[in-house]
Amino acid sequence: MAMKPEDLSERQRYEQTLMRTGRKLQSLGQLLEQAPAHLVAKGYPADDAVTGGRPVLIDLDEMRELFDPASPKCVGDVLKHYHELLARLKQAGA
């Protein structure tokens, strides 16, 4: 049985969400490795003499949403639904 257009659309939506999350985490990881002095956590004090005039601001609430099981943006939940879709597609022979 062929993959239905709505299944393809749903699959692409999950994959795009996961790729955006991956890029966000990868970028943050690179900054933490390469330029931690230029990072500031939102809501925490920072010294411009250390961070420079335009530090990169990390929104901890946004990061927390990625791992909070109660959040609709939780990467664990997105992965779970994505895997369920892949299993349905595999069962259907797509």
PyMOL Python script that loads the backbone (N, CA, C, O; Angstrom):
from pymol import cmd

cmd.read_pdbstr("""\
ATOM      1  N   MET A   1       0.844  -1.175   0.000  1.00  0.00           N
ATOM      2  CA  MET A   1       0.000   0.000   0.000  1.00  0.00           C
ATOM      3  C   MET A   1       0.893   1.242   0.000  1.00  0.00           C
ATOM      4  O   MET A   1       1.867   1.303   0.750  1.00  0.00           O
ATOM      5  N   ALA A   2       0.575   2.211  -0.816  1.00  0.00           N
ATOM      6  CA  ALA A   2       1.388   3.422  -0.947  1.00  0.00           C
ATOM      7  C   ALA A   2       1.144   4.365   0.220  1.00  0.00           C
ATOM      8  O   ALA A   2       0.101   4.338   0.874  1.00  0.00           O
ATOM      9  N   MET A   3       2.151   5.201   0.454  1.00  0.00           N
ATOM     10  CA  MET A   3       2.058   6.189   1.507  1.00  0.00           C
ATOM     11  C   MET A   3       1.042   7.256   1.104  1.00  0.00           C
ATOM     12  O   MET A   3       1.094   7.774  -0.011  1.00  0.00           O
ATOM     13  N   LYS A   4       0.119   7.587   2.010  1.00  0.00           N
ATOM     14  CA  LYS A   4      -0.878   8.615   1.738  1.00  0.00           C
ATOM     15  C   LYS A   4      -0.220   9.993   1.859  1.00  0.00           C
ATOM     16  O   LYS A   4       0.721  10.159   2.634  1.00  0.00           O
ATOM     17  N   PRO A   5      -0.707  10.981   1.101  1.00  0.00           N
ATOM     18  CA  PRO A   5      -0.128  12.332   1.165  1.00  0.00           C
ATOM     19  C   PRO A   5      -0.133  12.912   2.573  1.00  0.00           C
ATOM     20  O   PRO A   5       0.806  13.606   2.963  1.00  0.00           O
ATOM     21  N   GLU A   6      -1.192  12.629   3.340  1.00  0.00           N
ATOM     22  CA  GLU A   6      -1.235  13.169   4.711  1.00  0.00           C
ATOM     23  C   GLU A   6      -0.179  12.523   5.603  1.00  0.00           C
ATOM     24  O   GLU A   6       0.340  13.172   6.511  1.00  0.00           O
ATOM     25  N   ASP A   7       0.146  11.250   5.356  1.00  0.00           N
ATOM     26  CA  ASP A   7       1.211  10.589   6.104  1.00  0.00           C
ATOM     27  C   ASP A   7       2.566  11.216   5.780  1.00  0.00           C
ATOM     28  O   ASP A   7       3.388  11.449   6.666  1.00  0.00           O
ATOM     29  N   LEU A   8       2.777  11.481   4.496  1.00  0.00           N
ATOM     30  CA  LEU A   8       4.021  12.116   4.074  1.00  0.00           C
ATOM     31  C   LEU A   8       4.147  13.503   4.698  1.00  0.00           C
ATOM     32  O   LEU A   8       5.217  13.886   5.171  1.00  0.00           O
ATOM     33  N   SER A   9       3.061  14.237   4.692  1.00  0.00           N
ATOM     34  CA  SER A   9       3.055  15.580   5.266  1.00  0.00           C
ATOM     35  C   SER A   9       3.352  15.533   6.773  1.00  0.00           C
ATOM     36  O   SER A   9       4.137  16.331   7.285  1.00  0.00           O
ATOM     37  N   GLU A  10       2.716  14.589   7.468  1.00  0.00           N
ATOM     38  CA  GLU A  10       2.936  14.439   8.909  1.00  0.00           C
ATOM     39  C   GLU A  10       4.390  14.024   9.186  1.00  0.00           C
ATOM     40  O   GLU A  10       5.029  14.531  10.108  1.00  0.00           O
ATOM     41  N   ARG A  11       4.886  13.110   8.384  1.00  0.00           N
ATOM     42  CA  ARG A  11       6.271  12.654   8.542  1.00  0.00           C
ATOM     43  C   ARG A  11       7.248  13.814   8.331  1.00  0.00           C
ATOM     44  O   ARG A  11       8.199  13.976   9.096  1.00  0.00           O
ATOM     45  N   GLN A  12       7.012  14.615   7.293  1.00  0.00           N
ATOM     46  CA  GLN A  12       7.877  15.772   7.028  1.00  0.00           C
ATOM     47  C   GLN A  12       7.797  16.792   8.162  1.00  0.00           C
ATOM     48  O   GLN A  12       8.801  17.407   8.521  1.00  0.00           O
ATOM     49  N   ARG A  13       6.602  16.970   8.723  1.00  0.00           N
ATOM     50  CA  ARG A  13       6.437  17.918   9.834  1.00  0.00           C
ATOM     51  C   ARG A  13       7.270  17.476  11.040  1.00  0.00           C
ATOM     52  O   ARG A  13       7.966  18.290  11.647  1.00  0.00           O
ATOM     53  N   TYR A  14       7.200  16.198  11.382  1.00  0.00           N
ATOM     54  CA  TYR A  14       7.998  15.688  12.499  1.00  0.00           C
ATOM     55  C   TYR A  14       9.496  15.825  12.203  1.00  0.00           C
ATOM     56  O   TYR A  14      10.269  16.253  13.060  1.00  0.00           O
ATOM     57  N   GLU A  15       9.890  15.459  10.991  1.00  0.00           N
ATOM     58  CA  GLU A  15      11.310  15.529  10.639  1.00  0.00           C
ATOM     59  C   GLU A  15      11.823  16.969  10.673  1.00  0.00           C
ATOM     60  O   GLU A  15      12.936  17.214  11.138  1.00  0.00           O
ATOM     61  N   GLN A  16      11.041  17.909  10.195  1.00  0.00           N
ATOM     62  CA  GLN A  16      11.447  19.317  10.236  1.00  0.00           C
ATOM     63  C   GLN A  16      11.553  19.810  11.670  1.00  0.00           C
ATOM     64  O   GLN A  16      12.491  20.530  12.012  1.00  0.00           O
ATOM     65  N   THR A  17      10.605  19.429  12.506  1.00  0.00           N
ATOM     66  CA  THR A  17      10.652  19.812  13.921  1.00  0.00           C
ATOM     67  C   THR A  17      11.909  19.265  14.581  1.00  0.00           C
ATOM     68  O   THR A  17      12.594  19.976  15.314  1.00  0.00           O
ATOM     69  N   LEU A  18      12.207  17.994  14.316  1.00  0.00           N
ATOM     70  CA  LEU A  18      13.390  17.378  14.918  1.00  0.00           C
ATOM     71  C   LEU A  18      14.684  17.989  14.385  1.00  0.00           C
ATOM     72  O   LEU A  18      15.648  18.149  15.134  1.00  0.00           O
ATOM     73  N   MET A  19      14.711  18.330  13.096  1.00  0.00           N
ATOM     74  CA  MET A  19      15.911  18.964  12.535  1.00  0.00           C
ATOM     75  C   MET A  19      16.132  20.354  13.141  1.00  0.00           C
ATOM     76  O   MET A  19      17.264  20.722  13.457  1.00  0.00           O
ATOM     77  N   ARG A  20      15.054  21.123  13.303  1.00  0.00           N
ATOM     78  CA  ARG A  20      15.188  22.456  13.917  1.00  0.00           C
ATOM     79  C   ARG A  20      15.706  22.336  15.348  1.00  0.00           C
ATOM     80  O   ARG A  20      16.573  23.099  15.773  1.00  0.00           O
ATOM     81  N   THR A  21      15.162  21.372  16.078  1.00  0.00           N
ATOM     82  CA  THR A  21      15.618  21.152  17.452  1.00  0.00           C
ATOM     83  C   THR A  21      17.083  20.750  17.463  1.00  0.00           C
ATOM     84  O   THR A  21      17.859  21.242  18.283  1.00  0.00           O
ATOM     85  N   GLY A  22      17.460  19.865  16.563  1.00  0.00           N
ATOM     86  CA  GLY A  22      18.860  19.424  16.482  1.00  0.00           C
ATOM     87  C   GLY A  22      19.798  20.568  16.158  1.00  0.00           C
ATOM     88  O   GLY A  22      20.869  20.680  16.754  1.00  0.00           O
ATOM     89  N   ARG A  23      19.408  21.420  15.217  1.00  0.00           N
ATOM     90  CA  ARG A  23      20.257  22.565  14.863  1.00  0.00           C
ATOM     91  C   ARG A  23      20.400  23.529  16.033  1.00  0.00           C
ATOM     92  O   ARG A  23      21.478  24.070  16.279  1.00  0.00           O
ATOM     93  N   LYS A  24      19.295  23.737  16.754  1.00  0.00           N
ATOM     94  CA  LYS A  24      19.328  24.634  17.913  1.00  0.00           C
ATOM     95  C   LYS A  24      20.296  24.097  18.974  1.00  0.00           C
ATOM     96  O   LYS A  24      21.120  24.839  19.508  1.00  0.00           O
ATOM     97  N   LEU A  25      20.185  22.814  19.266  1.00  0.00           N
ATOM     98  CA  LEU A  25      21.063  22.202  20.270  1.00  0.00           C
ATOM     99  C   LEU A  25      22.513  22.154  19.789  1.00  0.00           C
ATOM    100  O   LEU A  25      23.440  22.370  20.569  1.00  0.00           O
ATOM    101  N   GLN A  26      22.699  21.873  18.513  1.00  0.00           N
ATOM    102  CA  GLN A  26      24.053  21.835  17.957  1.00  0.00           C
ATOM    103  C   GLN A  26      24.709  23.214  18.030  1.00  0.00           C
ATOM    104  O   GLN A  26      25.878  23.329  18.396  1.00  0.00           O
ATOM    105  N   SER A  27      23.960  24.251  17.682  1.00  0.00           N
ATOM    106  CA  SER A  27      24.497  25.612  17.730  1.00  0.00           C
ATOM    107  C   SER A  27      24.863  26.005  19.152  1.00  0.00           C
ATOM    108  O   SER A  27      25.920  26.589  19.396  1.00  0.00           O
ATOM    109  N   LEU A  28      23.986  25.681  20.081  1.00  0.00           N
ATOM    110  CA  LEU A  28      24.274  25.996  21.477  1.00  0.00           C
ATOM    111  C   LEU A  28      25.507  25.236  21.945  1.00  0.00           C
ATOM    112  O   LEU A  28      26.352  25.794  22.644  1.00  0.00           O
ATOM    113  N   GLY A  29      25.614  23.975  21.568  1.00  0.00           N
ATOM    114  CA  GLY A  29      26.780  23.175  21.945  1.00  0.00           C
ATOM    115  C   GLY A  29      28.065  23.756  21.394  1.00  0.00           C
ATOM    116  O   GLY A  29      29.077  23.806  22.094  1.00  0.00           O
ATOM    117  N   GLN A  30      28.035  24.198  20.137  1.00  0.00           N
ATOM    118  CA  GLN A  30      29.226  24.809  19.547  1.00  0.00           C
ATOM    119  C   GLN A  30      29.623  26.076  20.290  1.00  0.00           C
ATOM    120  O   GLN A  30      30.801  26.300  20.566  1.00  0.00           O
ATOM    121  N   LEU A  31      28.636  26.900  20.612  1.00  0.00           N
ATOM    122  CA  LEU A  31      28.937  28.131  21.352  1.00  0.00           C
ATOM    123  C   LEU A  31      29.493  27.829  22.739  1.00  0.00           C
ATOM    124  O   LEU A  31      30.418  28.495  23.206  1.00  0.00           O
ATOM    125  N   LEU A  32      28.925  26.824  23.390  1.00  0.00           N
ATOM    126  CA  LEU A  32      29.435  26.444  24.714  1.00  0.00           C
ATOM    127  C   LEU A  32      30.872  25.936  24.634  1.00  0.00           C
ATOM    128  O   LEU A  32      31.661  26.146  25.556  1.00  0.00           O
ATOM    129  N   GLU A  33      31.208  25.272  23.541  1.00  0.00           N
ATOM    130  CA  GLU A  33      32.571  24.769  23.356  1.00  0.00           C
ATOM    131  C   GLU A  33      33.537  25.862  22.937  1.00  0.00           C
ATOM    132  O   GLU A  33      34.655  25.942  23.448  1.00  0.00           O
ATOM    133  N   GLN A  34      33.109  26.700  22.012  1.00  0.00           N
ATOM    134  CA  GLN A  34      34.035  27.623  21.363  1.00  0.00           C
ATOM    135  C   GLN A  34      34.051  29.039  21.942  1.00  0.00           C
ATOM    136  O   GLN A  34      35.069  29.727  21.865  1.00  0.00           O
ATOM    137  N   ALA A  35      32.934  29.476  22.520  1.00  0.00           N
ATOM    138  CA  ALA A  35      32.885  30.874  22.974  1.00  0.00           C
ATOM    139  C   ALA A  35      32.009  31.041  24.213  1.00  0.00           C
ATOM    140  O   ALA A  35      31.111  31.884  24.223  1.00  0.00           O
ATOM    141  N   PRO A  36      32.258  30.249  25.259  1.00  0.00           N
ATOM    142  CA  PRO A  36      31.388  30.336  26.430  1.00  0.00           C
ATOM    143  C   PRO A  36      31.400  31.705  27.115  1.00  0.00           C
ATOM    144  O   PRO A  36      30.429  32.064  27.781  1.00  0.00           O
ATOM    145  N   ALA A  37      32.465  32.462  26.966  1.00  0.00           N
ATOM    146  CA  ALA A  37      32.520  33.784  27.597  1.00  0.00           C
ATOM    147  C   ALA A  37      31.522  34.752  26.971  1.00  0.00           C
ATOM    148  O   ALA A  37      31.198  35.781  27.564  1.00  0.00           O
ATOM    149  N   HIS A  38      31.039  34.431  25.789  1.00  0.00           N
ATOM    150  CA  HIS A  38      30.111  35.321  25.087  1.00  0.00           C
ATOM    151  C   HIS A  38      28.658  34.896  25.226  1.00  0.00           C
ATOM    152  O   HIS A  38      27.784  35.438  24.549  1.00  0.00           O
ATOM    153  N   LEU A  39      28.395  33.933  26.097  1.00  0.00           N
ATOM    154  CA  LEU A  39      27.035  33.452  26.328  1.00  0.00           C
ATOM    155  C   LEU A  39      26.510  33.962  27.660  1.00  0.00           C
ATOM    156  O   LEU A  39      27.243  34.057  28.645  1.00  0.00           O
ATOM    157  N   VAL A  40      25.225  34.289  27.665  1.00  0.00           N
ATOM    158  CA  VAL A  40      24.561  34.742  28.883  1.00  0.00           C
ATOM    159  C   VAL A  40      23.217  34.037  28.963  1.00  0.00           C
ATOM    160  O   VAL A  40      22.495  33.954  27.969  1.00  0.00           O
ATOM    161  N   ALA A  41      22.882  33.531  30.136  1.00  0.00           N
ATOM    162  CA  ALA A  41      21.571  32.933  30.331  1.00  0.00           C
ATOM    163  C   ALA A  41      20.577  34.047  30.655  1.00  0.00           C
ATOM    164  O   ALA A  41      20.827  34.886  31.519  1.00  0.00           O
ATOM    165  N   LYS A  42      19.459  34.039  29.954  1.00  0.00           N
ATOM    166  CA  LYS A  42      18.433  35.056  30.145  1.00  0.00           C
ATOM    167  C   LYS A  42      18.008  35.109  31.609  1.00  0.00           C
ATOM    168  O   LYS A  42      17.694  34.085  32.215  1.00  0.00           O
ATOM    169  N   GLY A  43      18.004  36.306  32.162  1.00  0.00           N
ATOM    170  CA  GLY A  43      17.611  36.494  33.553  1.00  0.00           C
ATOM    171  C   GLY A  43      18.763  36.445  34.542  1.00  0.00           C
ATOM    172  O   GLY A  43      18.574  36.706  35.731  1.00  0.00           O
ATOM    173  N   TYR A  44      19.950  36.114  34.062  1.00  0.00           N
ATOM    174  CA  TYR A  44      21.128  36.060  34.926  1.00  0.00           C
ATOM    175  C   TYR A  44      21.996  37.289  34.663  1.00  0.00           C
ATOM    176  O   TYR A  44      22.040  37.800  33.544  1.00  0.00           O
ATOM    177  N   PRO A  45      22.682  37.755  35.700  1.00  0.00           N
ATOM    178  CA  PRO A  45      23.535  38.938  35.498  1.00  0.00           C
ATOM    179  C   PRO A  45      24.718  38.613  34.590  1.00  0.00           C
ATOM    180  O   PRO A  45      25.208  37.485  34.551  1.00  0.00           O
ATOM    181  N   ALA A  46      25.158  39.633  33.863  1.00  0.00           N
ATOM    182  CA  ALA A  46      26.307  39.462  32.973  1.00  0.00           C
ATOM    183  C   ALA A  46      27.154  40.718  33.024  1.00  0.00           C
ATOM    184  O   ALA A  46      26.646  41.816  33.246  1.00  0.00           O
ATOM    185  N   ASP A  47      28.425  40.550  32.821  1.00  0.00           N
ATOM    186  CA  ASP A  47      29.375  41.660  32.822  1.00  0.00           C
ATOM    187  C   ASP A  47      29.825  41.893  31.386  1.00  0.00           C
ATOM    188  O   ASP A  47      30.476  41.039  30.785  1.00  0.00           O
ATOM    189  N   ASP A  48      29.472  43.064  30.835  1.00  0.00           N
ATOM    190  CA  ASP A  48      29.844  43.388  29.456  1.00  0.00           C
ATOM    191  C   ASP A  48      31.357  43.338  29.235  1.00  0.00           C
ATOM    192  O   ASP A  48      31.820  43.087  28.122  1.00  0.00           O
ATOM    193  N   ALA A  49      32.117  43.576  30.296  1.00  0.00           N
ATOM    194  CA  ALA A  49      33.571  43.521  30.167  1.00  0.00           C
ATOM    195  C   ALA A  49      34.034  42.097  29.861  1.00  0.00           C
ATOM    196  O   ALA A  49      35.097  41.899  29.273  1.00  0.00           O
ATOM    197  N   VAL A  50      33.244  41.119  30.258  1.00  0.00           N
ATOM    198  CA  VAL A  50      33.576  39.718  30.013  1.00  0.00           C
ATOM    199  C   VAL A  50      32.901  39.213  28.738  1.00  0.00           C
ATOM    200  O   VAL A  50      33.544  38.593  27.890  1.00  0.00           O
ATOM    201  N   THR A  51      31.605  39.482  28.612  1.00  0.00           N
ATOM    202  CA  THR A  51      30.827  38.910  27.519  1.00  0.00           C
ATOM    203  C   THR A  51      30.926  39.706  26.221  1.00  0.00           C
ATOM    204  O   THR A  51      30.645  39.183  25.143  1.00  0.00           O
ATOM    205  N   GLY A  52      31.319  40.947  26.326  1.00  0.00           N
ATOM    206  CA  GLY A  52      31.287  41.829  25.163  1.00  0.00           C
ATOM    207  C   GLY A  52      29.945  42.543  25.134  1.00  0.00           C
ATOM    208  O   GLY A  52      29.048  42.230  25.916  1.00  0.00           O
ATOM    209  N   GLY A  53      29.818  43.487  24.245  1.00  0.00           N
ATOM    210  CA  GLY A  53      28.620  44.311  24.210  1.00  0.00           C
ATOM    211  C   GLY A  53      27.374  43.610  23.708  1.00  0.00           C
ATOM    212  O   GLY A  53      26.260  44.033  24.017  1.00  0.00           O
ATOM    213  N   ARG A  54      27.544  42.543  22.938  1.00  0.00           N
ATOM    214  CA  ARG A  54      26.393  41.837  22.371  1.00  0.00           C
ATOM    215  C   ARG A  54      26.517  40.329  22.600  1.00  0.00           C
ATOM    216  O   ARG A  54      26.762  39.578  21.656  1.00  0.00           O
ATOM    217  N   PRO A  55      26.351  39.886  23.841  1.00  0.00           N
ATOM    218  CA  PRO A  55      26.473  38.448  24.102  1.00  0.00           C
ATOM    219  C   PRO A  55      25.297  37.680  23.508  1.00  0.00           C
ATOM    220  O   PRO A  55      24.235  38.242  23.240  1.00  0.00           O
ATOM    221  N   VAL A  56      25.512  36.394  23.311  1.00  0.00           N
ATOM    222  CA  VAL A  56      24.443  35.505  22.857  1.00  0.00           C
ATOM    223  C   VAL A  56      23.599  35.156  24.071  1.00  0.00           C
ATOM    224  O   VAL A  56      24.115  34.709  25.096  1.00  0.00           O
ATOM    225  N   LEU A  57      22.305  35.365  23.945  1.00  0.00           N
ATOM    226  CA  LEU A  57      21.385  35.136  25.049  1.00  0.00           C
ATOM    227  C   LEU A  57      20.760  33.751  24.922  1.00  0.00           C
ATOM    228  O   LEU A  57      20.162  33.423  23.897  1.00  0.00           O
ATOM    229  N   ILE A  58      20.899  32.952  25.956  1.00  0.00           N
ATOM    230  CA  ILE A  58      20.281  31.620  25.994  1.00  0.00           C
ATOM    231  C   ILE A  58      18.989  31.740  26.788  1.00  0.00           C
ATOM    232  O   ILE A  58      19.001  32.141  27.952  1.00  0.00           O
ATOM    233  N   ASP A  59      17.885  31.392  26.157  1.00  0.00           N
ATOM    234  CA  ASP A  59      16.589  31.403  26.836  1.00  0.00           C
ATOM    235  C   ASP A  59      16.402  30.029  27.490  1.00  0.00           C
ATOM    236  O   ASP A  59      16.076  29.050  26.819  1.00  0.00           O
ATOM    237  N   LEU A  60      16.612  29.974  28.794  1.00  0.00           N
ATOM    238  CA  LEU A  60      16.541  28.697  29.497  1.00  0.00           C
ATOM    239  C   LEU A  60      15.137  28.103  29.479  1.00  0.00           C
ATOM    240  O   LEU A  60      14.979  26.882  29.466  1.00  0.00           O
ATOM    241  N   ASP A  61      14.114  28.961  29.479  1.00  0.00           N
ATOM    242  CA  ASP A  61      12.746  28.448  29.403  1.00  0.00           C
ATOM    243  C   ASP A  61      12.515  27.741  28.070  1.00  0.00           C
ATOM    244  O   ASP A  61      11.860  26.700  28.017  1.00  0.00           O
ATOM    245  N   GLU A  62      13.054  28.309  27.000  1.00  0.00           N
ATOM    246  CA  GLU A  62      12.930  27.682  25.683  1.00  0.00           C
ATOM    247  C   GLU A  62      13.659  26.333  25.661  1.00  0.00           C
ATOM    248  O   GLU A  62      13.151  25.359  25.106  1.00  0.00           O
ATOM    249  N   MET A  63      14.823  26.282  26.253  1.00  0.00           N
ATOM    250  CA  MET A  63      15.580  25.025  26.313  1.00  0.00           C
ATOM    251  C   MET A  63      14.842  24.005  27.183  1.00  0.00           C
ATOM    252  O   MET A  63      14.786  22.820  26.853  1.00  0.00           O
ATOM    253  N   ARG A  64      14.283  24.474  28.285  1.00  0.00           N
ATOM    254  CA  ARG A  64      13.560  23.590  29.207  1.00  0.00           C
ATOM    255  C   ARG A  64      12.374  22.937  28.491  1.00  0.00           C
ATOM    256  O   ARG A  64      12.090  21.757  28.699  1.00  0.00           O
ATOM    257  N   GLU A  65      11.685  23.711  27.649  1.00  0.00           N
ATOM    258  CA  GLU A  65      10.540  23.174  26.913  1.00  0.00           C
ATOM    259  C   GLU A  65      10.915  21.967  26.060  1.00  0.00           C
ATOM    260  O   GLU A  65      10.095  21.076  25.837  1.00  0.00           O
ATOM    261  N   LEU A  66      12.147  21.942  25.588  1.00  0.00           N
ATOM    262  CA  LEU A  66      12.582  20.839  24.732  1.00  0.00           C
ATOM    263  C   LEU A  66      12.660  19.510  25.474  1.00  0.00           C
ATOM    264  O   LEU A  66      12.627  18.445  24.856  1.00  0.00           O
ATOM    265  N   PHE A  67      12.764  19.573  26.806  1.00  0.00           N
ATOM    266  CA  PHE A  67      12.961  18.347  27.590  1.00  0.00           C
ATOM    267  C   PHE A  67      11.891  18.125  28.649  1.00  0.00           C
ATOM    268  O   PHE A  67      11.911  17.108  29.343  1.00  0.00           O
ATOM    269  N   ASP A  68      10.956  19.062  28.783  1.00  0.00           N
ATOM    270  CA  ASP A  68       9.884  18.956  29.770  1.00  0.00           C
ATOM    271  C   ASP A  68       8.771  18.074  29.202  1.00  0.00           C
ATOM    272  O   ASP A  68       8.153  18.437  28.201  1.00  0.00           O
ATOM    273  N   PRO A  69       8.506  16.923  29.824  1.00  0.00           N
ATOM    274  CA  PRO A  69       7.477  16.017  29.303  1.00  0.00           C
ATOM    275  C   PRO A  69       6.094  16.663  29.203  1.00  0.00           C
ATOM    276  O   PRO A  69       5.255  16.189  28.436  1.00  0.00           O
ATOM    277  N   ALA A  70       5.840  17.726  29.953  1.00  0.00           N
ATOM    278  CA  ALA A  70       4.546  18.397  29.913  1.00  0.00           C
ATOM    279  C   ALA A  70       4.451  19.402  28.759  1.00  0.00           C
ATOM    280  O   ALA A  70       3.372  19.927  28.487  1.00  0.00           O
ATOM    281  N   SER A  71       5.559  19.669  28.088  1.00  0.00           N
ATOM    282  CA  SER A  71       5.587  20.657  27.014  1.00  0.00           C
ATOM    283  C   SER A  71       5.221  20.029  25.677  1.00  0.00           C
ATOM    284  O   SER A  71       5.649  18.913  25.379  1.00  0.00           O
ATOM    285  N   PRO A  72       4.428  20.740  24.861  1.00  0.00           N
ATOM    286  CA  PRO A  72       4.126  20.212  23.530  1.00  0.00           C
ATOM    287  C   PRO A  72       5.356  20.183  22.618  1.00  0.00           C
ATOM    288  O   PRO A  72       5.336  19.527  21.577  1.00  0.00           O
ATOM    289  N   LYS A  73       6.418  20.885  22.998  1.00  0.00           N
ATOM    290  CA  LYS A  73       7.653  20.908  22.207  1.00  0.00           C
ATOM    291  C   LYS A  73       8.680  19.886  22.683  1.00  0.00           C
ATOM    292  O   LYS A  73       9.801  19.853  22.176  1.00  0.00           O
ATOM    293  N   CYS A  74       8.310  19.059  23.643  1.00  0.00           N
ATOM    294  CA  CYS A  74       9.233  18.079  24.217  1.00  0.00           C
ATOM    295  C   CYS A  74       9.757  17.138  23.135  1.00  0.00           C
ATOM    296  O   CYS A  74       8.984  16.462  22.456  1.00  0.00           O
ATOM    297  N   VAL A  75      11.059  17.105  22.988  1.00  0.00           N
ATOM    298  CA  VAL A  75      11.675  16.279  21.945  1.00  0.00           C
ATOM    299  C   VAL A  75      11.362  14.792  22.162  1.00  0.00           C
ATOM    300  O   VAL A  75      11.252  14.035  21.198  1.00  0.00           O
ATOM    301  N   GLY A  76      11.222  14.386  23.389  1.00  0.00           N
ATOM    302  CA  GLY A  76      10.866  12.991  23.671  1.00  0.00           C
ATOM    303  C   GLY A  76       9.496  12.644  23.129  1.00  0.00           C
ATOM    304  O   GLY A  76       9.302  11.572  22.556  1.00  0.00           O
ATOM    305  N   ASP A  77       8.543  13.547  23.307  1.00  0.00           N
ATOM    306  CA  ASP A  77       7.189  13.321  22.814  1.00  0.00           C
ATOM    307  C   ASP A  77       7.146  13.368  21.286  1.00  0.00           C
ATOM    308  O   ASP A  77       6.466  12.561  20.652  1.00  0.00           O
ATOM    309  N   VAL A  78       7.877  14.320  20.701  1.00  0.00           N
ATOM    310  CA  VAL A  78       7.931  14.415  19.241  1.00  0.00           C
ATOM    311  C   VAL A  78       8.520  13.126  18.663  1.00  0.00           C
ATOM    312  O   VAL A  78       7.999  12.577  17.692  1.00  0.00           O
ATOM    313  N   LEU A  79       9.611  12.649  19.270  1.00  0.00           N
ATOM    314  CA  LEU A  79      10.218  11.397  18.802  1.00  0.00           C
ATOM    315  C   LEU A  79       9.262  10.214  18.937  1.00  0.00           C
ATOM    316  O   LEU A  79       9.189   9.362  18.051  1.00  0.00           O
ATOM    317  N   LYS A  80       8.535  10.166  20.043  1.00  0.00           N
ATOM    318  CA  LYS A  80       7.586   9.078  20.270  1.00  0.00           C
ATOM    319  C   LYS A  80       6.540   9.056  19.155  1.00  0.00           C
ATOM    320  O   LYS A  80       6.281   8.005  18.569  1.00  0.00           O
ATOM    321  N   HIS A  81       5.945  10.201  18.865  1.00  0.00           N
ATOM    322  CA  HIS A  81       4.912  10.265  17.827  1.00  0.00           C
ATOM    323  C   HIS A  81       5.493   9.982  16.441  1.00  0.00           C
ATOM    324  O   HIS A  81       4.854   9.341  15.607  1.00  0.00           O
ATOM    325  N   TYR A  82       6.698  10.466  16.213  1.00  0.00           N
ATOM    326  CA  TYR A  82       7.375  10.218  14.934  1.00  0.00           C
ATOM    327  C   TYR A  82       7.618   8.720  14.750  1.00  0.00           C
ATOM    328  O   TYR A  82       7.369   8.176  13.674  1.00  0.00           O
ATOM    329  N   HIS A  83       8.100   8.061  15.789  1.00  0.00           N
ATOM    330  CA  HIS A  83       8.356   6.622  15.717  1.00  0.00           C
ATOM    331  C   HIS A  83       7.056   5.837  15.526  1.00  0.00           C
ATOM    332  O   HIS A  83       7.028   4.840  14.804  1.00  0.00           O
ATOM    333  N   GLU A  84       5.974   6.296  16.181  1.00  0.00           N
ATOM    334  CA  GLU A  84       4.676   5.641  15.999  1.00  0.00           C
ATOM    335  C   GLU A  84       4.229   5.747  14.540  1.00  0.00           C
ATOM    336  O   GLU A  84       3.727   4.781  13.967  1.00  0.00           O
ATOM    337  N   LEU A  85       4.414   6.922  13.945  1.00  0.00           N
ATOM    338  CA  LEU A  85       4.059   7.113  12.538  1.00  0.00           C
ATOM    339  C   LEU A  85       4.899   6.199  11.649  1.00  0.00           C
ATOM    340  O   LEU A  85       4.369   5.562  10.739  1.00  0.00           O
ATOM    341  N   LEU A  86       6.202   6.133  11.906  1.00  0.00           N
ATOM    342  CA  LEU A  86       7.074   5.268  11.105  1.00  0.00           C
ATOM    343  C   LEU A  86       6.663   3.802  11.226  1.00  0.00           C
ATOM    344  O   LEU A  86       6.706   3.057  10.247  1.00  0.00           O
ATOM    345  N   ALA A  87       6.269   3.396  12.423  1.00  0.00           N
ATOM    346  CA  ALA A  87       5.828   2.007  12.620  1.00  0.00           C
ATOM    347  C   ALA A  87       4.552   1.729  11.842  1.00  0.00           C
ATOM    348  O   ALA A  87       4.414   0.672  11.226  1.00  0.00           O
ATOM    349  N   ARG A  88       3.602   2.691  11.867  1.00  0.00           N
ATOM    350  CA  ARG A  88       2.368   2.519  11.078  1.00  0.00           C
ATOM    351  C   ARG A  88       2.675   2.427   9.591  1.00  0.00           C
ATOM    352  O   ARG A  88       2.103   1.602   8.880  1.00  0.00           O
ATOM    353  N   LEU A  89       3.571   3.269   9.133  1.00  0.00           N
ATOM    354  CA  LEU A  89       3.934   3.259   7.718  1.00  0.00           C
ATOM    355  C   LEU A  89       4.621   1.958   7.334  1.00  0.00           C
ATOM    356  O   LEU A  89       4.390   1.415   6.253  1.00  0.00           O
ATOM    357  N   LYS A  90       5.458   1.469   8.223  1.00  0.00           N
ATOM    358  CA  LYS A  90       6.165   0.210   7.949  1.00  0.00           C
ATOM    359  C   LYS A  90       5.168  -0.954   7.902  1.00  0.00           C
ATOM    360  O   LYS A  90       5.267  -1.839   7.052  1.00  0.00           O
ATOM    361  N   GLN A  91       4.211  -0.934   8.830  1.00  0.00           N
ATOM    362  CA  GLN A  91       3.180  -1.982   8.840  1.00  0.00           C
ATOM    363  C   GLN A  91       2.343  -1.950   7.581  1.00  0.00           C
ATOM    364  O   GLN A  91       1.916  -2.989   7.077  1.00  0.00           O
ATOM    365  N   ALA A  92       2.107  -0.728   7.069  1.00  0.00           N
ATOM    366  CA  ALA A  92       1.283  -0.573   5.864  1.00  0.00           C
ATOM    367  C   ALA A  92       2.093  -0.903   4.604  1.00  0.00           C
ATOM    368  O   ALA A  92       1.553  -0.963   3.499  1.00  0.00           O
ATOM    369  N   GLY A  93       3.401  -1.114   4.797  1.00  0.00           N
ATOM    370  CA  GLY A  93       4.240  -1.467   3.662  1.00  0.00           C
ATOM    371  C   GLY A  93       4.738  -0.275   2.887  1.00  0.00           C
ATOM    372  O   GLY A  93       5.144  -0.413   1.733  1.00  0.00           O
ATOM    373  N   ALA A  94       4.717   0.885   3.492  1.00  0.00           N
ATOM    374  CA  ALA A  94       5.185   2.098   2.804  1.00  0.00           C
ATOM    375  C   ALA A  94       6.679   2.240   2.894  1.00  0.00           C
ATOM    376  O   ALA A  94       7.240   3.203   2.371  1.00  0.00           O
TER     377      ALA A  94
END
""", "prot")
cmd.dss("prot")
cmd.show_as("cartoon", "prot")
cmd.util.cbc("prot")
cmd.orient("prot")
